[in-house]
């Protein structure tokens, strides 16, 4: 004999229970019913799968403990606030940074004076580039130009500034990833089914080599994705930033088009504590535009190898 | 729509037979209540450790019933859920201790779970944050999210049922995700501040 449990309030309660919207007393009363009702139990389990799909979408496919990259903040305003205060608190207001600025000032002023005076005298070769120390850090922007090393005091001082690495992607062919079939919206056919596993992007022939001084910290990467502004401003477009280690997807994060600069630059923070030396990671940005023939296509890709400088 | 199998044995009879050593009555109790307990454990502690908690609940309950410790003071489902809730509380407390670095020397309190309790607790914490953030969404955004993720409806279905263009549905879904992330980030930042002020 089967007793049908079709009360609309039970059905509504199942969702409210999963969402945590019931009072403690109501939740316990519902649980007493739920323990003996296979139908309601099935409904609750379906709803929890929906919640898990949402959590996956918001936090990425990796577990929270796998999160070692924090994507750029979701809104440009928030990003500006966080960047400003983070930089001020971490690098400007600290005593170490103040000392570094003093050293930098003492090094730059005489160098500038020497440069001006040497130009005035028409001599060549005395233009010790003040930006060379920065080039050492911004290895993503360009290989370090040949020439004499910068003065040690200048280089050491500059290294205390937040390293911003410009990362330019390699040329990516459109259509590397086959578009998904029959999925009008969301991850997979519907939210309850697991997403199709994305294929790892091809690794770069020459990964960008990152180095950071021990004990490390965070690196701010500027990914120059080159994504069109029109694509970025399309409300239907979203993007997924992924970090791969070989064939294994370590982390992913959904990023809105608003998080990019107008020129397609996206800033992400990379925590060096979770990077292994001598390993090659691939950064990728995919299009997440359900229904678009190029949905899930890799729009940006760059491999990096990370090593800690002793 | 749920269904509830009417018991051929009532709960009191099941308890009496288990007390008398009838293994089939134990199987009947497990069959009757296992899925419901699993649903409760999944919501309260996460699917990663739900199976372990249900197994522990049934083990404790059967042990008590064999010893005749349940005398039909109340409905059997309420008795089982009370055991489960206690186990969930202990499990979450254990995970918090592990996360905070506390050590335990009590062998009964050592983790006996297949899943990594720390990772499971973190995942459950993320679920709770998403749940709270959902409550902060505007009604149109929340409805789209619930229909899409919880009911599995496509954008076309949602648009048809809500009488809005498909593009509006996609846009709401997009901005709802952003709102959720912002709320969660705000909550995370506030949590750090609270923690910092407590420790200082």
Contacts between the chains, C-beta under 8 A, distances in Angstrom:
chain1	res1	chain2	res2	distance
A	1	B	5	7.6
A	1	B	6	4.1
A	2	B	3	5.1
A	2	B	4	7.2
A	2	B	5	6.1
A	2	B	6	6.9
A	3	B	3	7.0
A	3	B	4	4.5
A	3	B	5	7.6
A	3	B	6	5.5
A	4	B	1	6.9
A	4	B	2	7.7
A	4	B	3	5.9
A	4	B	4	7.9
A	5	B	1	7.0
A	5	B	2	3.5
A	5	B	3	6.1
A	5	B	4	5.4
A	6	B	1	4.7
A	6	B	2	7.4
A	10	B	2	6.5
A	11	B	1	7.2
A	15	B	146	7.3
A	15	B	150	6.5
A	17	B	43	6.5
A	18	B	43	5.8
A	18	B	150	7.7
A	19	B	131	5.5
A	19	B	134	6.3
A	19	B	135	7.5
A	20	B	128	7.1
A	20	B	131	4.6
A	20	B	132	7.4
A	21	B	135	7.1
A	28	B	81	7.3
A	28	B	85	7.7
A	31	B	40	5.1
A	31	B	81	4.7
A	31	B	85	7.8
A	32	B	75	6.6
A	32	B	77	5.3
A	32	B	78	4.6
A	32	B	81	5.8
A	33	B	77	7.6
A	34	B	36	4.9
A	34	B	39	5.8
A	34	B	40	5.9
A	34	B	81	7.9
A	35	B	33	5.3
A	35	B	36	4.0
A	35	B	37	5.9
A	35	B	40	6.7
A	35	B	77	3.7
A	35	B	78	7.7
A	35	B	80	5.6
A	35	B	81	5.1
A	36	B	4	6.2
A	36	B	32	6.5
A	36	B	33	6.2
A	36	B	36	5.8
A	36	B	77	4.6
A	37	B	2	4.9
A	37	B	3	7.5
A	37	B	4	4.8
A	37	B	36	6.1
A	38	B	2	6.9
A	38	B	3	6.2
A	38	B	4	6.9
A	38	B	5	7.0
A	38	B	35	5.1
A	38	B	36	6.9
A	39	B	1	6.2
A	39	B	2	2.3
A	39	B	3	4.2
A	39	B	4	6.9
A	40	B	2	4.0
A	40	B	36	7.4
A	40	B	39	7.5
A	41	B	2	7.6
A	41	B	35	4.4
A	41	B	36	4.4
A	41	B	38	6.9
A	41	B	39	4.0
A	42	B	2	7.3
A	42	B	35	7.1
A	42	B	39	7.8
A	43	B	2	6.4
A	44	B	39	4.1
A	44	B	40	7.9
A	44	B	42	7.4
A	44	B	43	6.5
A	45	B	35	8.0
A	45	B	38	7.2
A	45	B	39	5.3
A	45	B	42	6.2
A	47	B	150	5.4
A	48	B	39	7.7
A	48	B	42	5.1
A	48	B	43	6.1
A	48	B	47	6.7
A	50	B	149	4.4
A	50	B	150	3.7
A	50	B	151	7.4
A	50	B	152	7.1
A	51	B	127	6.0
A	51	B	130	6.8
A	51	B	131	7.1
A	51	B	149	7.2
A	51	B	150	7.2
A	52	B	47	7.3
A	52	B	127	7.4
A	53	B	149	5.3
A	54	B	130	5.9
A	54	B	145	6.9
A	54	B	149	4.5
A	54	B	180	7.9
A	55	B	123	7.7
A	55	B	126	5.4
A	55	B	127	5.6
A	55	B	130	5.2
A	57	B	149	7.9
A	57	B	177	6.7
A	58	B	130	6.3
A	58	B	177	6.5
A	58	B	180	5.8
A	58	B	181	6.0
A	58	B	184	7.1
A	59	B	126	5.9
A	63	B	119	5.6
A	63	B	122	6.8
A	63	B	123	5.9
A	64	B	119	7.9
A	64	B	122	4.5
A	64	B	123	6.3
A	64	B	125	7.5
A	64	B	126	5.3
A	65	B	118	7.4
A	65	B	119	5.4
A	65	B	122	5.5
A	73	B	185	7.4
A	74	B	178	5.1
A	74	B	181	5.0
A	74	B	182	5.9
A	74	B	185	7.5
A	75	B	178	7.2
A	75	B	182	7.0
A	78	B	182	7.1
A	78	B	185	7.7
A	184	B	154	4.6
A	184	B	155	5.4
A	184	B	156	5.9
A	185	B	148	6.8
A	185	B	154	5.3
A	185	B	155	3.7
A	185	B	156	7.9
A	185	B	169	7.7
A	185	B	170	6.6
A	185	B	173	7.2
A	186	B	148	5.7
A	186	B	149	7.6
A	186	B	154	7.5
A	186	B	155	7.9
A	186	B	173	7.8
A	190	B	152	3.6
A	190	B	153	7.3
A	190	B	154	6.8
A	191	B	148	5.9
A	191	B	149	4.3
A	191	B	150	7.4
A	191	B	152	5.2
A	192	B	152	5.1
A	235	B	167	7.6
A	235	B	170	7.1
A	235	B	171	4.5
A	235	B	174	5.8
A	235	B	175	7.8
A	236	B	167	6.8
A	236	B	170	5.0
A	236	B	171	7.2
A	236	B	174	7.2
A	238	B	174	6.1
A	238	B	177	7.7
A	254	B	177	6.5
A	256	B	174	6.9
A	256	B	177	7.9
A	256	B	178	5.6
A	258	B	178	7.8
A	290	B	155	7.6
A	290	B	170	7.7
